[in-house]
Amino acid sequence: MTEEQMNASPWWRGISGYQWLVFAIAGGAWLFDNLDQRIFSLARISALSNLMDLPSTVVSVQAYGKIVTAIFLVGWGLGGLTIGALGDKFGRVRLLNISILIYALGTGATALTHTAEHFAILRAITGFGIGGVFGLAVAIIAETFSGTARVALLAGLQVLSTVGNLSAAVVKMGVDGLAANGSIATDSVWRWLFAIGTLPIILAAISALFLRESDAWLKLKATGQLPAGWLGSYKTLLGDREERCNLIIGSMLAMGGVVGLWAIGEYAVDLQDAAFTAHFVALDPAGPIKAQVASAKNWAYLVQMLGGMCGMIAFTWVANRYGRRPAFLIGFSSALVVTLFVYANLDSPADAYWMMPLMGAAQLSVFAGFSIYLPELFGARSRGTGVSFCYNLGRFAAAGGSFVSAALTTQVFSGYPSPLPLRYSAMVMCSVFLLGLAAAWFAPETRGKELAD
């Protein structure tokens, strides 16, 4: 049945209870993965400020935050490249459970650290576990569903990422509220946030009890067609000319989107911290500046993620109706224009409340495309490896981008008053969206085609 024929009836018709369980567990793993990521994003500067015993507005704290982010992304990339290939060999569900345990325990340990150096090391370990989740979850869902249901639920997987992001923002608002009324110490807010990141241990236990490997993977195992060796899926992937070409296209798309989010969009909270502090100090120097800034940043992040959810839904509609290539072209073009505008003009909370939803929609829209499009580029024997390689190569690029952004902030533009170094470094980094546009232009169109065996 073609994708067009399946569009004639509701996509959810015929989905079994077990299939919904598969989506719930794979989606839950990705939701908590993003909850962990965003807790790090929201608590990174306050944690380092506390551990380094310096004000959060000091450039050295912000620069070290970028270095820790880069280390986090390196761990993330290594985890994805390794765990994705192991999943193709030993079972994607099994490796998904291991990934969940690594990132949940790593996050819990982060809450107990007492030095900035240990904080960075634990984020690398956590990143290793986080890196394995996306490729495995996408492969599991892609091989469990077909047709329009596959497109809808793979897009739904990324929508759940925004739910994780929103949950992190809501949790932080709640913990900030406890600090505001004196229930916990203000300097310990970040520790409570990381402690909450241990909850996915429960999800890993449920998955181990009830989830089984996909029929496609079990068929390969029964016929002796699984990759040879622990990382043998790379030989399978690189040995096929079409898949090698698709690997290049997928990697370029992922680098454009992931660098754009993690080496540019990620640091919007740092710009907000500096801009909002200046804004509230100008209004009332004697006011509760720290609490006002924290509240405004929380609301800005909340509306940014709501915008991201809308952007993902819009991308899915365009991809399903007109094709994957047009959706990527629109997404990367929007990200380039909107991100430049936001970093050039954001000065106050009022600005952030309408600008951040636009940036969230533009930057996050293409991430729905990664879930939908990347598994369509590879065959069953190397699908987890291919998806993980593309997505996590973007993490390495984002790590490099974070170092470049830190250098731009502290060296190239350091002579400008705060927050101009943050603005100018991000605007220079926006050139990475052109890489995504180039990849989308040459990408093969997969709309209406079923997954390759």
C-alpha positions as CSV (number, residue, x, y, z in Angstrom):
1,M,0.0,0.0,0.0
2,T,1.4,3.4,-0.9
3,E,1.6,6.4,1.4
4,E,-1.1,8.2,-0.6
5,Q,-3.5,5.2,-0.1
6,M,-2.9,5.0,3.5
7,N,-3.6,8.7,3.9
8,A,-7.3,7.9,2.9
9,S,-7.9,6.3,6.4
10,P,-6.8,7.4,9.9
11,W,-3.1,6.5,10.3
12,W,-3.7,5.0,13.8
13,R,-6.3,2.4,12.5
14,G,-5.0,-1.2,13.0
15,I,-2.2,-0.3,15.5
16,S,-2.0,-3.0,18.2
17,G,-1.7,-2.6,21.9
18,Y,1.9,-4.0,21.8
19,Q,2.8,-1.5,19.1
20,W,1.6,1.3,21.3
21,L,3.7,-0.1,24.1
22,V,6.8,0.0,21.8
23,F,6.1,3.6,20.9
24,A,5.5,4.5,24.6
25,I,8.8,3.0,25.7
26,A,10.9,4.2,22.8
27,G,9.2,7.6,23.0
28,G,9.6,7.7,26.8
29,A,13.3,7.0,26.5
30,W,13.7,9.9,24.1
31,L,11.5,12.2,26.2
32,F,13.6,11.6,29.3
33,D,16.7,11.9,27.2
34,N,15.6,15.4,26.2
35,L,14.5,16.1,29.8
36,D,18.1,15.4,30.8
37,Q,19.6,17.5,28.0
38,R,17.4,20.5,28.9
39,I,18.0,20.2,32.7
40,F,21.7,20.5,31.7
41,S,20.9,23.5,29.5
42,L,18.9,25.3,32.2
43,A,21.2,24.4,35.1
44,R,24.6,24.5,33.4
45,I,25.5,28.2,34.2
46,S,24.1,28.2,37.8
47,A,25.9,24.9,38.5
48,L,29.2,26.2,37.2
49,S,28.7,29.5,38.9
50,N,28.3,27.6,42.2
51,L,31.1,25.2,41.6
52,M,33.6,27.9,40.4
53,D,32.4,30.4,43.1
54,L,31.9,33.2,40.5
55,P,28.9,35.2,39.3
56,S,27.0,33.7,36.4
57,T,27.5,36.9,34.3
58,V,31.3,36.5,34.3
59,V,32.5,35.6,30.8
60,S,34.8,32.9,32.1
61,V,31.8,31.0,33.6
62,Q,29.9,31.3,30.3
63,A,33.0,30.2,28.3
64,Y,33.6,27.2,30.6
65,G,29.9,26.4,30.1
66,K,30.5,26.1,26.4
67,I,33.5,23.9,27.0
68,V,31.5,21.6,29.3
69,T,28.8,21.5,26.6
70,A,31.4,20.5,24.0
71,I,32.7,17.7,26.3
72,F,29.1,16.6,26.8
73,L,28.6,16.5,23.0
74,V,31.8,14.5,22.5
75,G,30.5,11.8,24.9
76,W,27.2,12.0,23.2
77,G,28.7,11.4,19.8
78,L,30.9,8.5,21.0
79,G,27.9,6.9,22.6
80,G,25.8,7.2,19.5
81,L,28.5,5.9,17.1
82,T,29.2,2.9,19.4
83,I,25.9,2.0,20.8
84,G,24.0,2.3,17.5
85,A,26.3,-0.3,15.9
86,L,26.1,-2.6,18.9
87,G,22.3,-2.4,18.7
88,D,22.4,-3.7,15.1
89,K,24.5,-6.6,16.3
90,F,23.2,-7.5,19.7
91,G,19.7,-6.1,19.7
92,R,18.3,-2.6,19.7
93,V,16.0,-3.0,22.7
94,R,18.8,-4.5,24.8
95,L,21.1,-1.6,24.0
96,L,18.4,1.0,24.4
97,N,17.9,-0.3,28.0
98,I,21.7,0.0,28.7
99,S,21.7,3.5,27.2
100,I,18.9,4.6,29.5
101,L,20.7,3.3,32.6
102,I,23.9,5.0,31.7
103,Y,22.4,8.5,31.3
104,A,20.1,8.1,34.3
105,L,22.9,7.1,36.6
106,G,25.3,9.7,35.2
107,T,22.8,12.4,35.8
108,G,22.2,11.3,39.4
109,A,26.0,11.4,40.0
110,T,26.2,14.9,38.5
111,A,23.9,16.1,41.4
112,L,26.6,15.0,43.9
113,T,29.6,16.6,42.3
114,H,31.7,19.3,44.0
115,T,34.1,20.5,41.3
116,A,33.7,21.9,37.8
117,E,36.1,19.3,36.5
118,H,34.1,16.4,37.9
119,F,30.9,18.1,36.6
120,A,32.5,18.0,33.0
121,I,33.6,14.3,33.3
122,L,30.1,13.2,34.5
123,R,28.4,15.1,31.7
124,A,30.7,13.1,29.2
125,I,29.6,9.8,30.8
126,T,25.9,10.9,30.7
127,G,26.3,12.0,27.1
128,F,27.6,8.6,26.2
129,G,24.3,7.1,27.3
130,I,22.2,9.8,25.8
131,G,23.9,9.4,22.4
132,G,22.7,5.8,22.0
133,V,19.0,6.5,22.4
134,F,18.0,8.4,19.3
135,G,19.3,5.9,16.6
136,L,17.9,2.9,18.5
137,A,14.5,4.5,19.2
138,V,14.1,5.6,15.6
139,A,15.1,2.1,14.3
140,I,12.8,0.3,16.7
141,I,9.8,2.5,15.8
142,A,10.5,2.5,12.0
143,E,10.6,-1.3,12.0
144,T,7.4,-1.6,14.1
145,F,5.2,0.6,12.0
146,S,4.6,1.2,8.3
147,G,3.2,3.8,5.9
148,T,1.7,7.0,7.3
149,A,1.7,5.5,10.8
150,R,5.4,5.3,10.6
151,V,5.8,8.9,9.5
152,A,3.3,10.1,12.1
153,L,4.9,8.3,15.0
154,L,8.5,9.0,14.1
155,A,7.4,12.7,14.0
156,G,5.6,12.1,17.3
157,L,8.9,10.8,18.7
158,Q,10.4,14.2,18.1
159,V,7.3,16.0,19.4
160,L,7.9,14.0,22.6
161,S,11.4,15.6,22.7
162,T,9.7,19.0,23.1
163,V,7.5,17.5,25.9
164,G,10.7,16.5,27.6
165,N,12.1,20.0,27.1
166,L,8.9,21.6,28.4
167,S,8.9,19.2,31.4
168,A,12.4,20.3,32.2
169,A,11.2,24.0,32.1
170,V,8.2,23.2,34.3
171,V,10.3,21.2,36.8
172,K,12.8,24.0,37.0
173,M,10.0,26.5,37.7
174,G,8.8,24.3,40.5
175,V,12.2,23.9,42.0
176,D,12.9,27.6,41.7
177,G,9.6,28.2,43.5
178,L,10.8,25.9,46.4
179,A,14.0,28.0,46.5
180,A,12.1,31.2,46.5
181,N,10.0,30.3,49.6
182,G,13.0,29.0,51.4
183,S,12.3,25.3,51.2
184,I,15.7,24.6,49.6
185,A,18.8,26.6,49.2
186,T,19.0,28.7,46.0
187,D,22.6,27.4,45.4
188,S,21.3,23.8,45.5
189,V,18.6,24.2,42.8
190,W,20.8,22.7,40.1
191,R,21.5,19.6,42.3
192,W,17.8,18.9,42.8
193,L,17.3,19.2,39.0
194,F,20.0,16.7,38.2
195,A,18.7,14.3,40.9
196,I,15.3,14.2,39.1
197,G,17.1,12.9,36.1
198,T,17.4,9.4,37.7
199,L,13.7,8.6,37.1
200,P,14.3,6.8,33.7
201,I,15.7,3.9,35.6
202,I,12.0,2.8,36.0
203,L,11.5,3.0,32.3
204,A,14.5,0.7,31.6
205,A,13.1,-1.9,34.0
206,I,9.7,-1.8,32.2
207,S,11.4,-2.1,28.8
208,A,13.5,-5.1,29.9
209,L,10.4,-6.9,31.1
210,F,8.0,-6.3,28.2
211,L,9.7,-5.2,25.0
212,R,11.1,-7.7,22.4
213,E,13.3,-7.1,19.4
214,S,11.6,-6.1,16.1
215,D,10.5,-8.7,13.6
216,A,13.0,-7.3,11.1
217,W,15.9,-7.7,13.5
218,L,14.8,-11.2,14.6
219,K,14.5,-12.3,10.9
220,L,18.1,-11.2,10.3
221,K,19.2,-13.1,13.4
222,A,17.3,-16.3,12.4
223,T,18.9,-16.2,8.9
224,G,22.4,-15.4,10.1
225,Q,22.5,-12.0,8.4
226,L,23.4,-9.9,11.4
227,P,26.6,-7.9,11.1
228,A,29.8,-9.8,11.8
229,G,31.7,-8.5,14.8
230,W,30.8,-5.9,17.4
231,L,31.0,-3.0,14.9
232,G,30.5,-5.0,11.8
233,S,27.5,-3.0,10.7
234,Y,29.9,-0.2,9.6
235,K,31.4,-2.6,7.0
236,T,27.9,-3.3,5.8
237,L,27.0,0.4,5.7
238,L,30.2,1.5,3.9
239,G,30.2,-1.4,1.5
240,D,27.1,-0.3,-0.4
241,R,27.6,2.7,-2.7
242,E,24.0,4.0,-2.3
243,E,24.1,3.8,1.4
244,R,27.5,5.6,1.5
245,C,26.0,8.4,-0.5
246,N,23.0,8.5,1.8
247,L,25.3,8.5,4.8
248,I,27.0,11.7,3.5
249,I,23.6,13.4,2.8
250,G,22.2,12.4,6.2
251,S,25.3,13.5,8.0
252,M,25.3,16.9,6.4
253,L,21.7,17.4,7.2
254,A,22.3,16.4,10.8
255,M,25.3,18.6,11.1
256,G,23.4,21.6,9.9
257,G,20.6,21.1,12.4
258,V,22.5,19.8,15.4
259,V,25.2,22.5,15.2
260,G,22.5,25.1,14.7
261,L,20.7,24.0,17.9
262,W,23.6,23.0,20.2
263,A,26.3,25.5,19.1
264,I,23.9,28.5,18.5
265,G,20.4,28.0,19.9
266,E,21.7,26.3,23.0
267,Y,23.4,29.6,24.1
268,A,20.3,31.7,23.8
269,V,19.8,31.2,27.6
270,D,23.3,32.7,28.1
271,L,22.3,35.8,26.1
272,Q,19.0,36.0,28.0
273,D,20.9,35.8,31.3
274,A,23.0,38.8,30.4
275,A,20.3,40.8,28.6
276,F,17.6,40.1,31.2
277,T,20.0,41.0,34.1
278,A,20.8,44.4,32.4
279,H,17.0,44.9,31.8
280,F,15.9,44.3,35.4
281,V,18.8,46.3,36.9
282,A,17.9,49.3,34.7
283,L,14.3,49.0,36.0
284,D,15.1,48.6,39.7
285,P,18.7,48.0,40.9
286,A,17.5,47.0,44.3
287,G,15.0,44.5,43.1
288,P,15.2,40.7,43.3
289,I,17.2,40.6,40.1
290,K,18.3,36.9,40.3
291,A,14.7,35.6,40.8
292,Q,13.3,37.9,38.1
293,V,15.9,36.7,35.6
294,A,15.3,33.1,36.4
295,S,11.6,33.4,36.0
296,A,11.9,35.3,32.7
297,K,14.3,32.7,31.4
298,N,11.9,29.8,32.4
299,W,9.0,31.4,30.5
300,A,11.2,32.2,27.5
301,Y,12.2,28.5,27.4
302,L,8.7,27.4,27.8
303,V,7.4,29.3,24.8
304,Q,10.5,28.4,22.8
305,M,9.6,24.7,23.2
306,L,5.9,25.3,22.3
307,G,7.2,27.0,19.2
308,G,9.4,24.0,18.5
309,M,6.5,21.6,18.8
310,C,4.5,23.6,16.2
311,G,7.6,23.7,13.9
312,M,7.9,19.9,14.1
313,I,4.2,19.4,13.3
314,A,4.5,21.8,10.4
315,F,7.5,20.0,9.0
316,T,5.7,16.7,9.2
317,W,2.8,18.0,7.3
318,V,5.0,19.5,4.5
319,A,7.1,16.3,4.4
320,N,4.1,14.0,4.1
321,R,2.3,16.2,1.5
322,Y,5.0,17.6,-0.6
323,G,8.2,15.7,0.2
324,R,11.1,15.5,2.5
325,R,13.4,17.7,0.5
326,P,11.0,20.7,0.3
327,A,10.4,20.4,4.1
328,F,14.2,20.5,4.8
329,L,14.7,23.4,2.5
330,I,12.0,25.5,4.2
331,G,13.2,24.5,7.6
332,F,16.9,25.4,7.2
333,S,16.0,28.7,5.4
334,S,13.7,29.7,8.3
335,A,16.4,28.7,10.9
336,L,19.0,30.9,9.2
337,V,16.8,34.0,8.9
338,V,15.0,33.8,12.3
339,T,18.2,32.9,14.3
340,L,20.1,35.9,12.9
341,F,17.2,38.2,13.7
342,V,16.7,36.9,17.3
343,Y,20.4,37.2,18.3
344,A,20.6,40.7,16.8
345,N,17.5,42.1,18.5
346,L,16.6,40.3,21.7
347,D,17.0,42.8,24.6
348,S,14.3,42.1,27.1
349,P,11.8,39.4,28.4
350,A,9.1,41.0,26.3
351,D,11.2,40.4,23.2
352,A,12.0,36.8,24.2
353,Y,8.3,35.9,24.6
354,W,7.6,36.4,20.9
355,M,11.1,35.8,19.4
356,M,11.9,32.5,21.1
357,P,8.8,30.6,19.8
358,L,9.8,31.6,16.3
359,M,13.4,30.5,16.8
360,G,12.2,27.3,18.4
361,A,9.9,26.5,15.5
362,A,12.6,27.2,12.9
363,Q,15.5,25.4,14.5
364,L,13.6,22.3,15.8
365,S,11.4,21.8,12.7
366,V,14.2,19.9,11.0
367,F,14.6,17.5,13.9
368,A,11.2,15.9,13.0
369,G,12.8,15.4,9.6
370,F,15.7,13.5,11.1
371,S,13.3,11.0,12.7
372,I,11.3,10.6,9.5
373,Y,14.0,10.7,6.9
374,L,17.2,9.1,8.3
375,P,15.7,5.6,8.7
376,E,14.4,5.7,5.1
377,L,18.0,6.1,3.8
378,F,19.3,2.7,5.1
379,G,18.6,-1.0,5.0
380,A,17.6,-3.2,8.0
381,R,21.1,-4.6,8.6
382,S,22.6,-1.2,9.3
383,R,19.6,1.1,10.0
384,G,20.5,1.7,13.6
385,T,24.1,2.4,12.7
386,G,23.3,4.7,9.8
387,V,20.8,6.8,11.8
388,S,23.1,6.9,14.8
389,F,26.2,7.8,12.7
390,C,24.4,10.7,10.9
391,Y,22.8,12.1,14.0
392,N,25.9,11.8,16.3
393,L,28.4,13.0,13.7
394,G,26.3,16.1,14.1
395,R,27.1,16.0,17.8
396,F,30.9,16.0,17.1
397,A,30.4,18.9,14.8
398,A,28.4,20.7,17.5
399,A,31.1,20.0,20.0
400,G,33.6,21.7,17.6
401,G,31.1,24.4,17.0
402,S,30.9,25.0,20.8
403,F,34.7,25.4,21.0
404,V,34.6,27.8,18.0
405,S,31.7,29.7,19.6
406,A,33.7,30.0,22.9
407,A,36.7,31.3,21.0
408,L,34.6,33.8,19.1
409,T,33.1,35.0,22.4
410,T,36.3,35.2,24.5
411,Q,38.9,36.1,21.8
412,V,37.5,37.5,18.6
413,F,34.7,39.6,20.0
414,S,35.9,39.9,23.6
415,G,36.6,43.6,23.2
416,Y,32.9,44.4,23.0
417,P,30.7,45.1,26.0
418,S,28.5,42.2,27.2
419,P,26.3,40.8,25.7
420,L,27.6,41.7,22.3
421,P,30.2,38.9,22.2
422,L,27.4,36.4,22.6
423,R,25.4,38.0,19.9
424,Y,28.2,38.3,17.3
425,S,29.6,34.8,17.9
426,A,26.1,33.3,17.4
427,M,25.5,35.3,14.2
428,V,28.7,34.2,12.7
429,M,27.9,30.5,13.6
430,C,24.6,30.8,11.7
431,S,26.5,30.1,8.5
432,V,26.2,26.4,9.4
433,F,22.5,26.4,8.3
434,L,23.9,26.8,4.7
435,L,25.3,23.3,5.0
436,G,21.9,21.9,5.8
437,L,20.4,23.7,2.8
438,A,23.1,22.3,0.5
439,A,22.4,18.8,1.7
440,A,18.7,19.1,1.3
441,W,19.1,20.3,-2.3
442,F,21.0,17.1,-3.3
443,A,19.1,14.7,-1.0
444,P,17.1,11.8,-2.6
445,E,13.3,12.0,-2.2
446,T,11.8,9.1,-0.2
447,R,8.2,10.2,0.1
448,G,5.8,7.4,-0.7
449,K,8.5,4.6,-0.4
450,E,8.6,1.8,2.1
451,L,11.7,1.0,4.2
452,A,14.4,-1.1,2.5
453,D,14.8,-4.6,3.9
